[in-house]
Amino acid sequence: MTPPPRPLVGIVVPVHHEADGLDAFHARLCTALAGADFDWRVLFVDDGSLDGSWDIVRAIVARDGRAQGVRLSRNFGKDLALTCGLELIEGDAVVPIDADLQDPPELIPVLVARWREGDVAMVDAVRRSRRGDGWLKRASAHLFYRVMGRLSQVPVRADLGDFRLLDRRAVEAFKRLPERTRFVKGLFAWIGMPRAEILYDRAPRAAGQSSWSYWRLWNFALDGILSHSSVPLRVWTYGGATIAVAALAFALYRVVRTLIWGVDVPGYASIMVAILFIGGVQMLSIGVLGEYIGRIYEEVKRRPLYLVDQTAGDVRAPANERDGRG
């Protein structure tokens, strides 16, 4: 699909406790897109902020006709806020971007220019460096993407966040994906379609504090792996088979040893080690199974992915009745 001569580009900005930096973000966005050879609109999705972010969004919408706002009824999580934005935004192409200015708005015209060459449906903004992240976060992210790349049926590109351009075909394909436990980066990878890459350097956070604690990042990584891979289940299948074979071999050894040298009394320590080891393996395997069952439970309840509480600006009908059926 060839982009129109002057396309409309929609920009989706998930917002959660970003009151300190929203005005600066919008001002920099307007400066970056001043004189652009495409039309644009920006949709702020307030994911249940409690710091006055929604008031700032409404003020931005009141003074800029290109801005729109949606406030969710509570904090649903960034990936569901982004899903809301992608479902409601209009445009021939859509660019998700965070409000913390770690991803530069100045790169948006570069993404659009590459997309307008007409041979790709996505243009990924790949992080060449991550100056805004500490060494522990960089190391854990590197480890996560290596693990994800090995376990997932559709590997997720390392050093690639939500910042990218999707044309309307890719957005419509994304909207057909119904699951509730969402790892958006994995869903973008699952869609496929031709894509290109643009490298950039990720800057430090401009204002405020990130709401992503290491505990939340751990759960986010767990959701990503379990949502896109069944390998953890297979691991315990093979692990159980290995333990069963080892137990059978040990039993045969004990039979042969008894027949040759007679009966002896096994040590208490070795018995306890065996019991605790097998018990630990069983509990761990039940825990992995429980993680998958919990996600099945969330899916079968078929609740809406999100609920819209308020809107600001010219936003089309909110998807309050969205039920995940696609």
N, C-alpha and C positions, 0 to 999 in steps of 0.2 A: 504494500500500500504506500503510495507516494504522498508525503505530507503536502498539505495545501500551501499556496504561495505565502500566505500570512497566517500561520496557525495560531490557535488559542492554546496556551500552555497553562494548565492548572497546577498550583503549588499547594501541597498539603503539609501543614505544620502541626504535629501533635504537641500539645502544651500540658505540662504538669508542673506546677509551682515554678513558673518562669517569669514572675512579675518583674523581677529586677532587670531582665534583659529583653523583654518583648518590644518595647519602643525602639531600642537600639537595633534589634533584628529587623524590624519593619523599615526603619530608615535606611539601613544598609541594603536591604533587598530592593527598595525603590531606586537607590543610587546605582546598584549593580545592573538593574534592568532599564535604566533611563536610556532612551534612544534605541532600544532593542527592536529588531525587525520582526517581532512577533507580538501578539497581544497576550496578556497574562492576567490571571486572577489568583488570589491566595485565600485559602480556607484554613482558618485556625480551628483546631479541634481541642477544646479544653476538657481534659480527662479528669474531671472532678477536682480541680485545684481548690485549695483553701486559703491561698495567699493573695487573693485579689486579681489573679490573672484574667478572669473573665471580665472584670470591669475594664481592664486595659484593652482586651480584645474588642469590646463594644466601642470603646473610644476610638480605636483604630478604624473600625468599620464605619463609624459616624463621619470621619474626616476623609476616608479614602473609599471611593465607590468600587474599587477593584478588590476590596477585602470583604470576606465573609466570616462568620463565626458560628460554631456549634458547641454547645455545652452538654456533655453527657451527664446523666443523672447521678453518677458516682464515678469512682476511679475503677475503670475496667482493665487498665493496663495499656501500655504503649501500642502493642500490636493490634489490639481491638480498636483503639482510637485511630490508628492509621487505616485500619479496615473501614471504619466509618467514613473517614475522609476520602478514600478511594471510591467508595460507593456513591458519595454525594457530589464530588467535584465534577465539573464539566471541563471539556478541553480535548483537543486532538492528541495531546500528550500530557502526562502528569509527572511532576517531580516531588517526591517526598523529601523533606529536609527538616532537621531539628532546629529548634529556636535558640540553641546555645551558641551558635556561630562557630562551632568547631568545624562544620562543613561550610565552605565559603559560598555565599550566594553568587559571587562573581563567576563561579564555574557553570552556572545554569545556562548562559548563552553558549558556552562551549559544548555542553551536552546537547542542546537544541541543534546547534550547527552540525554536529556529527549525526544526529538522528535525521536531519533533513537531507542527508545524502541519499536516503531512501532504501538502504539495504539491510536495516536492522530494526527490530521492534523494541529493544532495550539498549540503553547506554549506561553501563555501570561505572560509578565513580569509585575507583579502587584507591585505598589509602597507601601512599608510598611511604609515609612516615606518620607516627602518632605522637607528636610532641606534647599533646595535651593529656596523655595517659602515663601513669607511673609504670615502673618496671614490672611490678607484680601483675597489673592488669594486662600489660602487653604480653607477658609470658603466659598468663592463663588463657588469653584470647588465642594465642598461637597454638597452645596445646588443644584447646577446644576445637579449633578448625581442623587440626590434624586428625583428631578422633572422629569428628563429624565426617570428614572426607573419607575415612576408612569404613565407617559404619553405614552411612546413608546410601540408599540406592541412587540418589541424585546428589553428587557432592556439592557442597556449598563453597563458593569461592572464598578463599582466605582474604582477610583485610578488606572485606566488602560489607558495608553497613546497609542501612535503608536508603541512603542518598543515591539516587539514580534517576534516569528518565525512563518512563514506560509509555509507549504509544497506546492509542485507544484499544487496539487489539489485545495487548497484554493486560490492560486494565479490565477489559470485559472478561478475559479468561480468568483473572484473579478473582473476580466477583462470583464466579461459578464454584469456587472452592468453599465448602460449607463448614469445615471443622471449627470447633470452639477453642481447643487448646492450640493456639496459633504460634508458629515460628515463621514470621513473615519472610525472613531471608530464605528459608527453606522452600516456602511456597513460590517465591519468585524464581528460584532455581528449578523447581518442579515444572513450572509452566513451559520452560524451554524457550523456543523461538530464537531467531538470530539476534546476536548481541555484539556490542563493541565495548571497549574499556577506555576510560580516561583516568590517568594517574593524577593524584593531588596530594598535598601535605596537609594533614589534619592539625588544626591549631588547638591551643588550650581553650578551655571554656571561657567565654567572655564575661559572664556574670552568674552569681548564684552558685548553688551547690547541686551536684547530681543527686538524684533520688535513687540511683542504682547502687545499693550496698552489695558487698560481696555475697551475702546470703541470697539476695534477689538474683544476682548474676548466676549463682549456682543453680537455683531453681529454673531460671531461664534456659541455661545450658541443658538441664535435664529434660525440660519440655522439648527443646529442639531435637535432642537425640531420640527420645521415645516417640516423638511425633513422626519421625521420618525413617525409623529403622526398627526392624524386629530382631536384629542381631542379639540384643541382650537376652531375649527369650531363648534363642538357639544356643547361646553360650551355656546356659544352665542345663539344656538338654544334653549337650556334649559333656559338660562337667559331671552331670549325674551318671552318664554312661561310663565315663572314665573312672569315677569313684566305685561304681558297681563292679567293673572289671578288676580294679585293684583289690576290692574286698574279696572277690572270688579267688583271685590268685593267692591272697593271704590265707584264705580258708583252706585251699588245697595244700599250701605250704604247711599249715598247722596239722592237717590230717597226716601228711607224709611224715612230718617230724614226730608226731605221736606214735605212729606205727613203728618207726625205727628206734627212737630213743625213749619212748614211754611218755606218760603224762607228767607235765610239770605245772606249777601254779603261775599264771601270768601275773605280771606286776600291776599293781593298782594304778600307778602313774600312766602306763601305756593305755590302760582301759579308759581312764578319764580323758586323756588327750584325744583318743578316737571318738568318744562320745561327744565331747565338746566341739571337735572339728566337724563331725557330721551334722550336729545340731546347728552350728553356725552356718554351714552351707545351706541347710534347709531353710533357716530363717531368712538368709539373704535372698535365696531363690523365691521364697514366698513374697518378700518385699518387692522384688522386680515384677513378679506377676501382679501384685497389688497395684503397682503404679499403672500398669496397662489397664487393669480392671477399672481403676478410678477414672481413667480417661474415657473408657467406654461408658461408664455411668454418666459422666458429664455430657456425652454426645446424645444418649438416648433420652435425656430429659427434654431436649429440643427447646430450650429457652432461647429468647432472642440473644444475639451476640452482644448487643449493647442497647441502651435506651437513651434517646435524646431528650433533654430537659428544656433547653432554650436554643433559639437561633438568633442570629444577628445578620442583617443584610439580606441580599437576594439569594437565599438558599432554597433549593427545591425541596419538595416534601421529604422530611426525614424518614429514615428506614426503621421506625420504631417497631414495626411488625416483622423485621427481618428474623427468620427462624432457621436459617442455615440450610434450607433445602436446595439452594442454588437457583 
